[in-house]
Amino acid sequence: MLQLTIEHGSPVAPFDQVRAQLVDLIASSTLIAGTRLPTVRGLAEQLGIAPNTVAKAYRALENDGFIETNGRNGTVVSAQGDVAEQQAQLAAQAYVARAQQLGVPASAALEYVRRAFGE
């Protein structure tokens, strides 16, 4: 579950708090390209705020290129950085998805990547 918090007494609007926290998570690569975000209603319920507030934050993030909304397929984090970084993020997401399908533990999957880099 995505760990965001809302400070209800803050002078910063809740939509700005949601947007800023998601930008930080994406910029720090805590959330990588292809990561699925909660539904608008789900995140609103989790945070105790109105769905329109989350929808407004998601729209702002989409306009800024941080996320993509794919209708019924959900909202995901967009690839960030230059073209090479974007492609690497997408390849990493595909690798993780395939490793999970195969039942490979994260520690083993990471070790395979280290070996591939010759480490």
URTA-V878918 format. One record per pair of residues at least 24 apart in sequence whose ideal C-beta (glycine too) atoms are under 10 Angstrom apart, sorted by sequence separation. I is the first residue (numbers start at 1). J is the second residue. D is the distance in Angstrom with one decimal. If there is no record, write none. Layout:
BEGIN
i=I j=J d=D
i=I j=J d=D
END
This chain:
BEGIN
i=37 j=61 d=9.0
i=18 j=43 d=7.5
i=18 j=44 d=9.3
i=3 j=30 d=9.6
i=2 j=30 d=9.9
i=2 j=31 d=8.1
i=18 j=47 d=7.2
i=40 j=69 d=9.4
i=14 j=44 d=9.7
i=17 j=47 d=8.8
i=37 j=67 d=6.5
i=18 j=49 d=7.8
i=37 j=68 d=9.9
i=17 j=49 d=9.1
i=35 j=67 d=9.3
i=37 j=69 d=9.1
i=43 j=75 d=9.5
i=2 j=35 d=9.1
i=14 j=47 d=7.5
i=2 j=36 d=9.8
i=4 j=38 d=9.2
i=14 j=48 d=9.3
i=15 j=49 d=8.3
i=23 j=57 d=9.9
i=34 j=68 d=9.6
i=36 j=70 d=9.7
i=2 j=37 d=6.9
i=14 j=49 d=5.0
i=15 j=50 d=9.4
i=18 j=53 d=7.1
i=19 j=54 d=9.8
i=22 j=57 d=7.1
i=26 j=61 d=8.3
i=31 j=66 d=9.1
i=33 j=68 d=9.5
i=39 j=74 d=7.1
i=40 j=75 d=8.0
i=2 j=38 d=5.7
i=14 j=50 d=8.3
i=17 j=53 d=9.4
i=18 j=54 d=6.2
i=21 j=57 d=9.2
i=22 j=58 d=8.6
i=31 j=67 d=9.2
i=38 j=74 d=8.8
i=39 j=75 d=7.7
i=1 j=38 d=7.7
i=15 j=52 d=8.7
i=16 j=53 d=9.8
i=19 j=56 d=8.4
i=20 j=57 d=9.0
i=23 j=60 d=9.5
i=36 j=73 d=8.9
i=37 j=74 d=7.2
i=38 j=75 d=8.2
i=15 j=53 d=4.9
i=18 j=56 d=8.6
i=19 j=57 d=4.4
i=22 j=60 d=9.6
i=23 j=61 d=7.2
i=36 j=74 d=5.3
i=37 j=75 d=4.5
i=4 j=43 d=7.4
i=8 j=47 d=9.8
i=14 j=53 d=5.1
i=15 j=54 d=7.6
i=18 j=57 d=4.0
i=19 j=58 d=8.5
i=22 j=61 d=5.9
i=27 j=66 d=8.6
i=36 j=75 d=7.1
i=37 j=76 d=6.7
i=2 j=42 d=9.3
i=6 j=46 d=9.6
i=8 j=48 d=8.0
i=13 j=53 d=8.1
i=14 j=54 d=8.7
i=15 j=55 d=8.8
i=16 j=56 d=9.4
i=17 j=57 d=8.4
i=18 j=58 d=8.3
i=19 j=59 d=9.6
i=26 j=66 d=5.3
i=35 j=75 d=9.8
i=36 j=76 d=5.3
i=37 j=77 d=7.0
i=1 j=42 d=9.3
i=2 j=43 d=7.0
i=5 j=46 d=9.9
i=6 j=47 d=4.9
i=8 j=49 d=8.7
i=15 j=56 d=4.6
i=16 j=57 d=7.7
i=19 j=60 d=5.3
i=23 j=64 d=7.9
i=25 j=66 d=9.6
i=26 j=67 d=7.9
i=35 j=76 d=6.3
i=36 j=77 d=8.2
i=1 j=43 d=9.7
i=4 j=46 d=7.6
i=5 j=47 d=7.5
i=6 j=48 d=6.8
i=14 j=56 d=9.2
i=15 j=57 d=4.6
i=18 j=60 d=9.2
i=19 j=61 d=6.0
i=34 j=76 d=5.6
i=35 j=77 d=4.5
i=3 j=46 d=9.5
i=4 j=47 d=6.2
i=6 j=49 d=5.9
i=13 j=56 d=9.1
i=14 j=57 d=8.2
i=15 j=58 d=9.3
i=18 j=61 d=8.8
i=23 j=66 d=6.2
i=33 j=76 d=7.7
i=34 j=77 d=6.5
i=35 j=78 d=10.0
i=2 j=46 d=7.7
i=13 j=57 d=9.5
i=15 j=59 d=9.3
i=16 j=60 d=8.7
i=22 j=66 d=6.8
i=23 j=67 d=9.9
i=33 j=77 d=5.6
i=34 j=78 d=8.9
i=1 j=46 d=7.2
i=2 j=47 d=9.6
i=15 j=60 d=7.4
i=19 j=64 d=8.6
i=22 j=67 d=7.5
i=31 j=76 d=9.4
i=32 j=77 d=6.4
i=33 j=78 d=6.4
i=34 j=79 d=8.0
i=31 j=77 d=4.9
i=33 j=79 d=3.9
i=6 j=53 d=8.9
i=19 j=66 d=8.7
i=30 j=77 d=9.9
i=32 j=79 d=8.5
i=33 j=80 d=7.0
i=29 j=77 d=9.8
i=32 j=80 d=8.7
i=33 j=81 d=9.5
i=31 j=80 d=9.8
i=4 j=54 d=9.8
i=26 j=77 d=5.7
i=29 j=80 d=8.3
i=25 j=77 d=8.5
i=26 j=78 d=8.2
i=29 j=81 d=9.7
i=33 j=85 d=9.1
i=4 j=57 d=9.8
i=27 j=80 d=7.4
i=33 j=86 d=6.9
i=26 j=80 d=6.4
i=27 j=81 d=10.0
i=33 j=87 d=9.4
i=35 j=89 d=9.7
i=22 j=77 d=8.5
i=33 j=88 d=8.9
i=34 j=89 d=7.5
i=29 j=85 d=9.8
i=32 j=88 d=9.7
i=33 j=89 d=3.6
i=34 j=90 d=6.6
i=32 j=89 d=5.4
i=33 j=90 d=5.4
i=32 j=90 d=9.1
i=33 j=91 d=9.3
i=34 j=92 d=8.4
i=35 j=93 d=7.4
i=33 j=92 d=7.6
i=34 j=93 d=3.4
i=29 j=89 d=8.2
i=32 j=92 d=6.3
i=33 j=93 d=5.5
i=34 j=94 d=7.8
i=32 j=93 d=6.2
i=33 j=94 d=9.8
i=35 j=96 d=9.7
i=34 j=96 d=8.4
i=29 j=92 d=9.7
i=34 j=97 d=7.8
i=32 j=96 d=8.5
END
